[in-house]
Every structure is written in structure tokens, then in C-alpha cells.
Amino acid sequence: MVDPIVMTDDETVSLDLVKLQNGNPYSLGTGRTCEQVVGGAGMKGIGLLILVLRLTFLVSTMKAWRHGGVVLMGRRRSSFYLMEMSSSSSSSSSSSSSSSSSSSSSSSDACRTLVVCGPSGVGKGSIITKLLAEHSDKLSLSVSHTSRKPRPGEQEGLHYHFVSRESMEEDIASAKTTGSRPKFLELAEVHTNFYGTSLQAVENIHKANKVAILDVDTKGVQQIKATGALRAKYVFVVPPSMQVLEQRLRSRGTESEVEITTRMNNAKAQMSFGTAPGAFDVIIENGNLDATVGKIVELMATWFPTHFASHTNSSTLTSTFTCPSPTAEAQA
């Protein structure tokens, strides 16, 4: 239903210009304007004219309803309101079809992916491990594909999906040449080996009615958004300070001095990207693991209410976020 068209006594608007939905013109039968109808009768015949208009209105209403067209809605303070009206059966059918389509779309395109990003040493691994341990029935980590050989203790499907380099190259080439959906949401080559997040792996988690968690770097985030194939929420984790980040890296005892310097330089570049306006849905400082996980769970209650509705805490959440469409993210 459209907004009413207001026609006052001072306006000369011919009712013959009004079109019904079936394309046929229809008027009150006078072929004259409102001004001519109201003003031309004279003061003496105004009562009779009003009676004629009311009778004509009744007839026109019945005809308009019959044809699903335009109906004169009556008089109010010398103003006429004209409103387009659809036949009830057409409106009901359209509404039902729209509702069904919307329901199907929301079901298949629902936002059920959490992307966690942050510099090395910020604690992403600990955060994700705790989330999975406490909400294993709602969350699942997307296992990456790699073309390298398994290391001692690594298990297929748990640490990585181990595939050949040739297989990954074929999948990459196929998506480029055919223009089909990308097989990998993000991909990186490290020391001649491919590492990537498979779109199918994420969709398999969704089919299991769980929220998929992706642990990627800033380049991976940019690639995921560029594909336009996935609706997701993006969390960037930052340390309390760069000094704290360096202390955490050193406390691991797994990196050399050169590696620590490299990681700190990379961290500065990632922090610059991650804290830029619009790059992520939320930025969370990881000063305390329990507090950080608690905040993320509360955010997930607003992002994924079907899975985390019972965890909503309105007293600590000041805003909610809308999951953008993949197309919108790709164009951003």
C-alpha cells in the first residue's frame, strides 16, 4: 500500500489521470477536476452535490475493490485522500511468497561464523581453546588444509586436512578459470607449502548446526571478505600493550631473538590494520583470559542468538552488531 495522495480544494488534479492496476483509467464519472466538482456547483446546490458525491463514492469504492485498483478514501477537512489498494488475494499470495522466500534465505545465509584475528602472542589460541572447551556443543574450529606432510603427533582432521600440493593447485585454478565459488576462503604459501581455509569445511560445521570459528591473520581476513562467499563476525584481539606482547613471546621460549624481532614488526603492521575503523566488528583487549572469553560469549549471544541466547547479559553489552551480507563485505 502506498502513501496517500492528498488533493485539496485549491488543487486542480484530474481524477481521469488516476490509473488502476489493470492499466485502465477510472474516475468518478465526471471527467472533471476536484475544483470543478466542488467549486462549480455554487453554494445553493452544495448539499445536493455532497449527496451525489457520497453515492458516487460508494459506487466507485465497489468498482475499485472489484478491480483491485484505486479508491477514493473520503473527505477530511476539505481534503481528499487517494490510496492504492491491492486485492486481498493478491496481497496475501505475495506476502506468503515473500515470507517463504525470506525464511529460506535467512536459513541458508545465516551468519554462523566467528573469525578471530590478532598478532602472534596475543593469546588467540588460548581464547579459542577455552571457547571450544566450554561450548563444544555450539562451536567448532574450522580445520585448515595444508599441502605439507604431517609432523609427528599430528592427526588428519584434527590438526590439519593433509592434501597434496597438486590437489590444492587444481582447486585454486578451477575456481579462477570457471568463476565458480572459491574452494578456499583464504590461502597462504609458506616455505613452498600451501595453507588454506576450505569453504566446504566451514559449511560442514554449519550443517552440524554449530558456529564455525576461524583463526586467521589479517591477510586471511582480507581474503575472506574479498571472496564474498561467507557471512561472518570479525573479532580482533589486542594485547594490553606492545611491551606485554613481547614479554609473552619471550616467555614461550620457542622463538629466537631474530624471530621475536620479526614477530614484533609483524605485530605492529597487524595492529595498524586491525584497529583501523571498519576493519573488524569489535576489538577486544586480552588482559585476562577468563574476562576476554566472557566478553566474546556475550557478543556471540547477540550475533548468534539461536546458539547463545541464554548467555545474553544486557547490563554489560552496550551495542549489537548486524551481520553484513557477503556481497557488502566484498564491496567494502
N, C-alpha and C positions, 0 to 999 in steps of 0.2 A: 504494500500500500504506500502511495507516495504522499508527500506533504500537500495539504490543502492549497488550492489556488484561490486567492481572495479577490473578489470582484466587487468594488464599492459602487455606489450610485453615481459617483463622479467619473467612473471609468467607462470607456466605450469599448467593451470586449464582446465581440460577436460569438454567440454560443454555437453558430454554424461552424466555427473553427475547431471545435472540440471533436476529437476522433474517438470512436470506440475501439476496443481491442481488435475487433474483426476488420478494422480499416474503413468502416462506413461512417459518414458524418451523421450526427444526430443533434437536434436542438429541441427547444420547447415547442417547435412547430410554428414559431412566429417569423423566423429568419431575421429578426431584428436584434439590436443590442439591448443590454440591460437599461441603458439610459433611455432608449426609445420606448421600451416596455413600461418603465416606471414613470418617466417624465412626460410622455406624450399623452397620457390618458387624462391629465387635468385633475384638479383637486376634487371635482364633483364626482368623478367616477372611480375614485381611488378604492372605495370599499368593494365595488364590483370587481375591479381589477385584481385585488388581493385574493378574492374568492376564486377567480379564474386561475390565477397563478397556483393556488393551493391544489385545485383539481388537476391542473396540468402537471404539477409536481408529482402527484400521486400516480398519474398515468406514466410519466417519464421514469419514475422510480421502478415501476413494474417492468417496463420495457428494458431499462438498463440492467436490472438484475437478470432478466431473461437472456440478454446478450452478453452479460459479463463485462459491461462497459463502464461508462461514466454516469454518475448520478448526482443530481443537484441535492445537496445535503440540507438545504433550508435557509432561513433568514435569521440574521442575528445583528442587531444594531445597524440596519440598512446595508449589511454586507452579505454577499452570497458566498458560500463555501462549496467548492467543487472538488470532489475527490475521486480518484480512480479506484474502482473496486473490481476484484477478481472473483470469478465464480468459485463457490466453496469447494467444489470437487477438484478444480484445477489447482487451487491453493493447497488443499490437503494432500494431493498427489505429489506436488512439487516439494512441500515440506517434508513428506515422508521420504522421498528420494534423496533430498539434501541431507536429512538426518542420518539415513543409512550410509550415504557416501562419507559423511563426516566421521561417523563411528568407525567405518572400515579404515579410513585414512589415519585416524588417531591411533588405532590399534596397531597398524603396520609401521607407522612412522614415529611411534612414541619415543621420547627421549629417555634412554635407559643406559647411558654410557657416561662414566666419570673418567676424565683424563687428568692424571696427576703429573705435575712437572715441577722441576726445581733443580738448582745446581747440585753437583756431586758433593755429598757430605751433609746435605741439609736434613736428611732423615726420611726421604721418601719411602725407602724400603721398609723401615720400621713402622711407618704410618700404615702402609698398605698391609703389612703382615698382621698388625693389630686389628685393622678393619676386617680382614678376612677371618681372623680367629674368632672375633666377636659376632660376626654376621655372615657366617658361611652359608646360611640358608637364603641370603638375599644377594650376596656379592660373589663374583668370580673373577679372577685375574685372567686377562687375555694372554695366552702364552704365545710368544713371538716365534717366527720361523727363522731359521738360520741355515746357511749353506756349509758351515764348518762342521767338523767331526765332533762327536760327543766327547767330553772330558770325563775322566774317572769320577764315578758317582753320579753323573748327570743322567736323568731318565727322560725318555721320549714322552712328550706331552705334559711333563711336569715342569721341567726347566726350559725346554725349547721343543719346537717341532723341527726335527732334523731332516732336511731335504737336500738334494743335490743342487749345486750352483746352476747347472743346466736347466733344471726344473724351474727355479726361480726366474732365470733369464727368459724362459719361454712365457711364463705368466706375465712378466713385465712387458715383453714385446707384444704379446697378444692384446693386452689392454690398450696399448698405444696405436696399434695398426687397425684394430676393429672399432675403436672408440667405445667399447663396452665398459661396464663397471670395472673399476680398478680391482685387481686381485689383492693388492696391498695398499693399506691406508697410508702407511709411511714406510720408508725404506732407507737404509744406510749401508754403505760399504766400508768395512773396517778391516784393514790388513788382508785385502783380497777376499774377504768373506762378506756375504750379504746378511743383514739382519732386518726383519720387517714384521709389521703387524698385519695379519691377514683379515680382510673384511669378513670372510666366511667364519673365522674363529670367533669374531665378535658376535656375529649373528647367531652362532650356535649357542652362545651364552644367553642371548635374548630368548631363544626358543625354549630354553630351560627355565624361563621366567625369572631370570636374575639380572641384576645390573652389572654390566661389564666394566672392569677397571683397567685402564691402560696406563702404563708407566713409560713415558717418553720424554725426550729432551725438547728444547724449544724448536729445533728444526723439524722434529716429528710433528709437533703441534701445527706448525705452518703447513706441512704437507697434508695432514688430516683435513684441515679446513679447506685447503685448495682442491681436494678431491670432490667436495660437495656431496659425499656419499654417506655421511654419518652425522646424526644429531647427537650432540654431547654437551656436557658441562665441563668447564676447564678450571682447574684449581692450580694456582702457582704457590709453591711453598718457599718461604724465605727464612733465613737464619736471623737470630736477634741482631747480629752484626757480622761483618766480614771477619772480624777477629775470632769470633766464636766458630765460624765456619772453618777457619784454618786450624783451630785447636781440634775440632772434630776429625779433620782429615789426618792430622798428625797422631791423634790418639788411636787411630786404626792400626797403625804400624805396618800398613801394606803398601804404602807409596814411598818412592824415593824423593829426595829433595827436588829433583827436576820435575817429577810427576806432580808434586804438590804445587809447585810454581805454575805448571801448565794448567792444573785444575782450577787454581785460584784465578788465573787470567780468563779461563773459560767461564768461570762463575760470574765475573764482572760483566761479561758480554751477555750472559743469560739473564742476569738481574736487570740489565738495561732494557732488554726486550720484555721480560716478564712483568715488570712494573709499569710498562707503558699503558696509557689509558686504552681500554677496549681489547687488550690482548688476551685477558683472562676474565672469567666471571667473578672470581674472588681471589684475593691474595691473603694467605694465612701465614703468620709468623709461628715457626715451630720452636718455641722455647721450652715447652713441656709436652711430652708425647701424649699423655692422657688428655690434657686440655685440648690439644690440637685435634686428636681423633674425635673428641666430643663435639667440637665445633663442626667438623666435617659431617658427622652423623646428623646433626641438627639441620645443616644445609641440605643434606640429601632428603630429609623429610619434606622440604619444600620443593625440591627438584623431582624426586621420585616418590610421591605420596602413596602410590599403590604399595610400595615395598616398605616405606619407613614412616607411615602415618603416625604410629604410636610414639615416635620419638620427637614429635614437634614440641618445641618449647618457645612459645611466643614471647616470653619475658627476656630471652637472650637473643632472639632473631629480630633484627630491625628492618630487614628487607627481604624480598623474594626475587627470584630471577626467572625469566621466561626463556625456555629452550628455543634457540633460533633454528630456523629451517636450514638444512644443509646448503640450499641454494644461496640463502642470505649470507651464510658464513663464507662461502666460496667467493662471493662478490665483494666481501668486505676487504 
